[in-house]
Amino acid sequence: MNQIEIRTTKKEGILDITTEVERSIEGSGVALIYTPHTTASLILNEAESGLLQDLLNALERIVPANEQYRHNKIDNNASAHIKASILGNAVVVPFENGKLQLGTWQRVLFVEFDGPRMRKVFVKRL
């Protein structure tokens, strides 16, 4: 299993980690790409900046940060946990000769909801 370290710089944001994932695989198979954090997610989608902001805006409308969540009494990040739960923390992608077999516009995207932080992503060949 390989590990990728990510330093996020904003409270919320989306980073394209496709290149880093491809650097961590060789040969052919299926890659499980997983993050062990409860306030971050991994998704497959287009990395166009407008779409990425639209996604963050839509999640904010669904799970507003300024709600009176019970968990906020502990560490004031309940909305981050809920958003991450909606998107999930892993993706599975086939790869051939060290190249992810993604659709034309697909990228592996790391979504931060509680930054800035140091984050980990694990890549495991299945």
C-alpha positions, 0 to 999 in steps of 0.5 A: 500500500502506498501513502500520499500526503496532502497539505490543504490550505483552506477551510474547504476546497477540492484538490486534483490528486490524479497525478499523485495517485498515478505516481503511486501505482505500477502495472495493471489492476484495480486501485482502492483510493481511500482517506482515513479522515472523517472530515474529508472525501474522495470523489471522481469528477471533472476538475473544472473550477466552476464545477468544483465551486458549484459542488461546494456551494451545493453541499453548503446549501444542503448542510449549512455550517451555521446550523446548531449541530449537537457535535459543534459543542465538541469541536465545531465541525459537524457540517464537515463530518456530515458533508464527508459522509454524504460524499464518502471516503474512497473510490475504486478505479481500474488501471492499466500500465500505471495509468488510471482508466478514467473517463475523458473528464474524470479526475481523482479529487480530494475534498477538504471540509475542515482544513487547513490540515495535513491529510493522508490518502492510501492507494492499495492495489486490489 
